[in-house]
């Protein structure tokens, strides 16, 4: 590790003081928990594993961890900004950077020296700098507000917090207001932004996703789901705190940690909301994704270029289908929602037993029901126009640009405090970077996706629906998609930025058919967005906040909140599990990889792996399973040991972990990671990339 500067030492002392002040005694069981950096489970760690994290350990974990703004986790693994994440988290970068006639996503990439590291278009890396508690300020801003007034007050407060936080330098700082404990606490997260992120190394897709969809969310696994990137500042590799890389990996039973950014869980969600998810959103989402999966599969059969263009989208759809199906199965189990009902009944009885508590908390579950009735009424239309968990709304990169431009022009004309959060001043640099991106668009794929979206809109809402008439007029979905894609100029970053800088006047004057389409639907979509925020989201937040405060009053607040795509630490041990009487080992090896290979996709090895077999130690550990509590968004999280050294890289969970969005089962929930020993062996023997291997071992270029 490089020696820190005076400023870095002061920052480290400041961060450590804040984080240590928040260490608390947890209420969670076993290895359960996705803990915020200001509320780590000190007592539980000491009691269960005899380990107490030091101030330096906490600081390193905070500053060596990172997240990709697109929705993955990452970590720094050298003092010169080398970043480790998953191959599937860099799919888009690999596809976008591939020169004509080459496919880096499929065939892999190795930079020939640091000067040859290409910049990933529109990729942002964020490193947590500090967490501030703004609960009291938010509560004051929202006091006495309901419905639309509540939503507006919340937007205004968030805009103010974020503006003060970035202090006029939104290029280098990102600030997010984060609701924790479903409104019981509000935090302000400040991140150091790295917007120059470059590609260093990626293996071939056969190795990164060996086993394909059949093995996804299963174990044993034999995947090298890995990519190395590098963060740059002022055109040079960034100087960063990092996790030293362990060449041997972990041992069975060893205490290990993950430090990542789990996306969202629903463990605190009221039972009535989970029932709505089970009965409405999941069935419709599964049906939508299943059809889209077929459309993308058929598109990919048209040729090699079509396969390459659609592969990232197809991966996401197939992954989401497995997740949604797993959620549906979990929520269909009688005990899942019954346990939630029992907990809520007990909390309600506790409130009702005391007149003062009843006056303070009332009956939040009763107040929630009208909002859920409204959600049920609006859900289908909202999903088709604005999108929810599955990729609905109008699909395609070109339409996505048009929507940002049209909505952004209207939002930026308002005071910052009245805008949707995505368009606050603090978030404008990220939007502008996406619009400036040189990433190629794929018009044929965009046309297919937009035609699919328009077809589903008509199918779901009905041919006589006014919104369908507004959008399609006398056109067919295929005809409108074709004319919009063929006529648009939004594939050109310069054209996008001209419209962005031109504001409302430029948008109103534009005859670009994609802008016209987005402009046509925007009043309807924006009004629906406001109705959803005011009558559904704000009420759900208020009632959840009341439930959280009642729970705090009865049980204390020393537990972890639902995941929010913010940095969390989970702890556990390297451990297998019992699968219907069969003991699953926590480790796989290179020998198992070669035994599993069939020569046909998705169990096919490239020639490089075949040639390397005689030169590899086949007993080398490849992937491993742990009891760490993770969910989607943890992809790319480092696995670290008690010394704070990287021993692995999270890339998946087993099939039982899918239900972890709603509950944690320590007996069967498992995280799945690539072993650090396998990473080094693959770099040196298979890919002949001694430079990256040496940087990992030395900790610097």
N, C-alpha and C positions, 0 to 999 in steps of 0.2 A: 504494500500500500504506500502511495506517495505521502510525503509529509504535508499536513494541512497548513494553509496560510493562517495568519492571525484572524482574518475575517471568517475563515472556515471554522477555526476553533471556537470563536465567539458564537457562530451559528449553531455549532454542535452543542455547546453548553446551554444555549437558549432552548433548543429543541428538546434536549434531554430533560431539562427542568420541567418543561411543560408536560412531557409525556410521562415522566415518573410521578408527577403530581396526580395523574389520573388512574394509576394502577389500583385495581379494585378486587374485592372478593367476589367471585362469580357465583351465579345460581345454576349454571348449566351443568349437565351431567357428562361424565366420561370425557371424550375428546371433542365433544360438540362445541361449536362456536366459531363465528367469524368476527373477531374482536377488532374494534377501532384502535388506532395507535395511541389514543389518549385514555384508553380503558382496558389495558391488557390484564389477563387473568393471573396475576402474580401468585395469589394464594393457592390456586388450583394447580399451577405448574409446580410449585414447591411441594405441595402435598402429594401429587401424583407421580412426579418425575424427579423431585429433589433438585429442581433447577430454578434459579432466580436470575432473570435477565438483568445485566448491568446497564448503566446509562449509555456506555459506548456501544453495547450490543443493540440497544433500541435505536440509537442514532444511526448506526450503520444500516440496520434493516429499513429504517425510514428513507434514508437518502440513497441507498443502493437499489431500492425498488422503484418501479416506474409503471406507467400504463400507456398503451397506445390509444389515442382518442377514438379510434374506430371501434374499440370494444374488447381489447385484449390486455393482458398483463405482460410485464417484461422486467428485466433487471440489468443492472450494469455489472459486467464481469471483468472489467479491467479499468485501470485509472485513466485510460485514454478513450473513454466513451464507448467501449464495445458493449453491445446490448444483446442479450439472449432472449429469444421468444420462440414461439412455435412457427413451423412452416405454414400452417393454415392461417396464421395471423398475418403472414406476409404474402398470401396468395395474390392479392390485388397488385401489390408492388411488383412481384415477379412477372405477372402477366403484362402489366403496363410497360415495364422496362424492356421486355423481350424484343430484340431487333427483328426486323422483318425476316421471316424464314427460320427464326429460332424460337424455342419455347423453354425459357428458364424455369417456368413453373413445373414443367414436366421433366426436364433434363437436368435441372440444378444450375448453380452459378457459383463461381469462385472469383473474387476480384484479384487481379494480378498486381497486388501491391495496394497500399493505401490510396495512392493517387488515382487508382482506377475504380474506386468505389462510387457507383452512380447514385444519385439522389432519388429517393422514392417520391413520386408525385403525391402531394397533398397528405403526407403522413406527418402526424404530430405525436411527439413523445412528451409526457408530463411526469414530473417528479414532485412528490408532495413536499411542501416547504413548511406549512404550519396549519394548525386547526384552531379556529376561534369559536367559542360558544356564543351564539347570538340569540339564544332562546328568549331571554327576557325582552330584548329589543323587538323581536318578531311578535311576541305575545302582545306587547304594547301596541304595535301597529295594527294587529288584527282584533283587538279588544272591541267587542260589541258589533262586529261586522258579520253580515250574512250574505250568502249568494254572490251576486255580481260585485257588491261592495267588498266582500271578503277577497274575491279573486283579484280585484284591482289593487287592494291594499297589499296583498301578498306580492304582486308583481312590482309594485313601487318599492316595497321594502327590499326585495331581492336586488333590484337594480341599484339601489343606494348602497347596499352592502358590497356588491361586486365592484361598483365604480370606485368606492373608497379603497377597496382592497388592491386593485391593480394600480392605483395611484398614478394614473395617466400613462402607464406603460403596459398596455395590453399585449404588446408584441412579445414581451419577455415573461409576463405573468398571466396566469389563467386563474380565475376565482369562481368557485361554484358554491351556491347556497344549497345545502344538503339537508333534507328532512330525515331525521332519525327517529326510531321508535314511533313511526307513523304520526309524527307531529309532536311527540312528547319532548323532543329536543330538536333544535335547529342549529346547524354548524356551518361555518364558513371555511371552506377548504381553499388554500392558496397553493398553486403549483408553479414550478419553474417550467417554462415551455421550451422545448427543442423542436423547431420547425424545419431544421435541416437534418434529415435522417437518411442515411445512405446504406445501401446494400453491401454486405461483406461476403456472406456465404450462405448457400442453401443447398441441401442435398436434392437428389432427384425425387420426384413424387412417388415412385415405386417404393422407396425406402421410407419417406416421410408419412405415407398413408398405406403402408403394407397391410393387407387384409381388407382395405376399403370399407365400404358400408357394412359388410357382414361382421367385421370385427369391431366396428365403432361401438363404444360403450360396452365392450366386453373385455375379458381377461382370461387367459394370458394374451399379451400383446407383444409385438415385435416391431415397433415403430421408432424411427428416428425423426420425430416431428419437431424439427429444429430449424431455426434461422438465426444468423448473426447479422445485426445491423450496427451502425455506428452513429452516435449523436455528434453533431458538429456545432461549434460556436465561432462566429466570425471567420468561417472558412477553414477552421482547424478542428481536429478532434477535441471534443469537450473533455475537460479535466474533471473527473467524477470520483465520488466515493463508490466502492464496488464490493462485491462478494468474492473473496478469494476462491478459486476453483479447486475442489478436492479431486485428485486424479483417481481415487479408489472407490468413491461412492459410499452409500450408507450400508449398515449391517442390519440383519433381521432384528427386530425389537428395538432399534435405536430411536430415540426421540428426534423428531424432525419437525420443521415448521414450513408453512407456505406463507409468502407475503405477496398478495395479489389483490385484484379488484373484482370480486364476485359481483355479477351484474345486478340481480334482483332476486330476493326470496320472498315467500309469502307465509312465513312461519307465524307472524303476528296478525295476519289478515283475519278479520271476522269470518265465522263459519258461513254466514249468508253470502258473503262475497265469493268464497270458495265454491259454494253451490252454483252460483251464477257462472263462474269460470267453467266448472265441470259440465253444466247443462247447456250452455250457450256458446261461449267463446271457443272452447276446445273442439267440440264437434264441427263447428263451421270452419275453424282454422285447419283442422286435419283434412277436411274435404277440399278446401282451397289449395293447400299445399300438395295434396296428392295429385290433383289435376295439373298444377304447375310443374310438378316433378315429371309428369309425362310429356308436357310441352317442351321442357328443356331437354329431356332425353331424346325426343324426336328431332329437335333442332340440332343437337350435337351429332346426329347420324348423317347430316347433310355433307360433312367433310371435316378434314383435319382442322381447318381454321375455325369452323363453327364449334367443334369440340373444345378447342382452346379458349374461345371467347366465352363459352357458357360454363366452363368447369367450376369457376369460383361460385357462381350463382347456384349451380346444381349441388355443390357440396353443402352450401348453406341450407338449401331446401331439404335435402335428405337428412341432415343433422337435426333440423328443426322438427321434422316429422317424427324422428325417434324420441325427441324430447317431449313433444306434445302427447304422443302415445303413452309415454311413461307417466306423464302427469295425469292423464286420464285414468290410467290404471291405478295410480296411487289414490286419487280422489274418489275412485269408485269403491275402494276398500272401505267397508263399514266403519272400521275403527278410526280412520283418519279424521273425518269431520265430526264423528261422535265425540272424540277426545276434545276437539275444539269447543263443541257445544257444552260439554261438561265443565270445562274451564270457565267459559263465559257465564254459565249458570251460577257457578260458585262465586265469581266476582260480582255478579248482579245481586246475589243474596247478601254479600258483604256490604255493598252500597246501601241496599234497602234496609239493612238492620240498624242503621243510624240516621236519624233525621238530618243531621248536619251533612253527612256524606251524600244523602239523597238530594239535598238542596244544592250541593256543590257539583255532583256529577250527573244527576238525573238518570235518564234511561237512554244512553247513546245508541243502543241497538235498535230501539224503536225509531229514533230520529234517522237512522241509517236507511230504513226500509223505503221511504219515498225516493231517495237517491238511486237505490238499486232498481226500483221500478222505472225510473227515468232512464237509467243506463240500459235496461232491457229494451226500452222503446227506441232509443237512439242508436243502439249498438251496431246494427247491420249497416245503416247509412254511414255512420261515423267510420266504421272499418273500411268501407269501400271508397270513401272520399279522402279520409285523413290517415288511415292505417292504424293498426293496434299492434299486438305482439307479432303476428305473422306479416309478411311483406305485402300487405294490401295497399290500398290507395292506388294511384296511377304509377305503374312501374316503368323503369328505364332511366338511365343516367340523364338523357336529354330532357325528359320531362322534369326530373329532379332539379336540374339547373333552372328550368323555367319557373318552377314553383318558388325556389329561393329568390329569384329575381323579382317576380311579381309580388310575393308577400313581403319581401325585404324592402321594396320601394315604399309600400304603404306603411310598414312598421317604422322605418327610419324617419318618416315624416312626422312621427309622433314624438312627444317627450320620452326620454329613456324610461321613465318610471311607468309609462302606460303600454310599453311594448310587450310582446311575447318574449319569454326569457331567451330564446335562441337568438334574438335580434338586439339584445342589450349591447351597449357600447363595448362592454368588456368581452363580448363574444364575436364582435365584428371581424377581428383579424383572422380567426379560424374560418369564417365564412368566405372571406376574400381569398384566402389561400386555396380553398376548394374551387372557387370560381377561376382562379388563375392557373390551376393545375394543368400541366401538359399531358396528363394521362389520356391515352387514346380512348375514343368512344367507339362503340361497335354498332353502327347504324342498323344492320340487319337484325341483331339481337334486340336492340331497342325497339325496333318496329314489332318484332314478335311479342315482346313483353307488354308494350302499350296496347297492341291489339287484344292480347289476352285480358288485360285489365279492363278494357272497354267492353269486351264480350261478357266478362263476369259482372260488370256493373249492370248491364242490361238484363242479364240472366237473374241476378239476385234481387234487384229493385223492381224489375218488370218493365216491359216495353212501353207501358203507358205512364210510367213515372215521369213527373215534370223534370226532374234532374236529368234523367236519361234523354229526354227530348232536348233539354238545354245543351247537353254535351254533344250528342250525335246529330241532332237535326235530321236531315235526310240521308246522312252518311251511314255506311256500315262501319263496324269497329275496324275491320281490316282496311277499308278505304281511308278512314280518318287517320289511322296510325301511319299508313303509307305516305299520305300527303304531308302530315306533320313532320315526319322524320326526313323525308326527301327535301322538304322546303326549308328546314331550319338551318340557321347559321350557328347554333349554340354549341356545336362541336369545336368551335374556334374560341380559345380563351380570350382573345382580343375582343371578339364580338360580345362575349359575356360581360367582360369588364366595362365595355362601352355602355351597355345597358345598366350595369350596376352604378357607375358613376353618373349616368344621366338621370337616375332617380325616376320619380313618378312621371315626369314629362316624357322621358324616353320610353317607358313602358306603355304609356297610353298611346304614343305615336307609332309603336312598333307594329309591323305587319308580319313579323316572323310567325309562322303558323303554330309553333310550339308555345310561343308567348301568348298568342291569341287563345289557344286552348286553355292554358293556365289562367289567363285573365278572365275567360268566360266562366270558369268554375269557381274562381276565388271568392266572390261574394257569398255564394252558397256554402262553400267549405269553411270560410272564416266565420260565418254566423253559426254554423254547426259547432265549430271549435269553441266559440264563446259559450254556447248553450251547454256543451259538455263540461267545460271548465266550471261554469257558474252553478249548474244544477246537479252535477255528479261529482266532479273532482273536489270542489271546495267542501261539499257536505261530507264526503268520505274522509277528507283530511280532518275536519272538525270533530267528527264522531270518533275517529281513530285516535286523535289527540286526547280526547276525554277518556277513552278506554285506557290508553297508555298511562295517563296521570293517575287514574284509579289504581292501576296495577302497581305503579311506583309507590303510591301511598300505602298499599297493603303489603307488597313484597319487597320493596326497595328497588333501586334502579341498577344494581350491580350485575347486569347481564349484557348480552350483546344485542344490537339492533338488527333488523332485517338488512340484507345486503343492498347497497345503493351505488355500485360501481365506484366505490371509494376504497382506499387501501385498508385491507384487513389482514390480520395474522391469524392463522389457525395452527393448532399443534396436534401431533399424533405420533404414531410409531409405524415403522415399516412392519407390515403384518398382512398375512393372507386371511382367508375366511373359510367357513364351512358352507359348501353349496350342496344342499340335499345329501348330506352325509359324506361328501367328498371334500377333502381338505385342499384348498387352493394355495399353492406356494406363493410367497410375495415376490419372487424374482423369476424372470425369464433370462435366457442366455443366447449368445450368438448361435450356439448349437441348435437351439430350438427354432431359431429363424430359418436355418438351412433345412431343418427337418420339415418345417411347415411350407416351404417354398414348393410350388407345383410347376412353375414355368408358365403359368397362365394368369392373367389378371383376375382378381386383385392380389394374387399370391405370387407375383412374378418379381424376380430380382434382375437388376441391370447387370451388364457384363462386368462392370467394375466390382460389384459385390461377389460375383462368381469367381473372378480372378483372385480376389483378396482372400478367399476362404483358407487356402493353405498357410497364409501368413498371419491369420488372426488366432488369438487364444480363444477357442470356442467356449471355454468356461466363463468368459467375461460376461458379467451381468449386463443385460440389455435394458429391460423395463422393470419397474417395481410398483407395488401397491402399498398404500399407507392408509391409516385411519383418519387422515386430515379431512376436515369438513370443507368441501369446495362445491361450487356450482359454475354454470356458464359465466364467462368473464374472467375466471381463474386461468383460462388457457394462457400459457406463457409464464405462469408464476414460477419463480425459483423454489426449489426445495432446499432448505438450508439446515445445517446441523446446529448443535448448541454452541459451537464456536462462531457461528455466523458465516460459515463457508458453504458455497453452493455444492450440493451433492446430487442434484437432479433438476428436472424440468417438467412441470405438470403439463399434460396435454389432453387428459381425458379423465373420466371416472368409469367405474363399472356400471352395469345396468341398474343396480340397486341405488346408485347415487342420484339417478334422475329424480327420484322422489324427494331428494334433499331440498328441493325448493319449498317443501311443506313440512318436512320432518327429518330428523337425523337418526339413523339406526346404526349405532356403533358396531353392532355385530356383523353387518354386511356392507354398509356404505364404504366405498374405497375410492381414493384418488389414485390415478395412474400417471407415472412419470418416466421419463428417459433417465437412465443412470448416467452420472457424470463420467464413469469409466467407459461406457459405451461411446459417449460423445468423443472423448479423446482418441479412442481406438479407431473409430470410423474416420475421424479427421486425418489421422496419421497414415493408416494402412489402406483404407478404401479410397479416400478422396485426395490423398497425397498433399494435403494442405497443412504443411508444417508451420506456416506463419501464424494462422489462427490458433493452432494447438499450442505453439510456444507462447503466444500472448496470454492465453488462458493460464498456463502454468506460471509464467513470470508475473502476470498482473499488469503488464504494460506492453506497448509496442516495442 
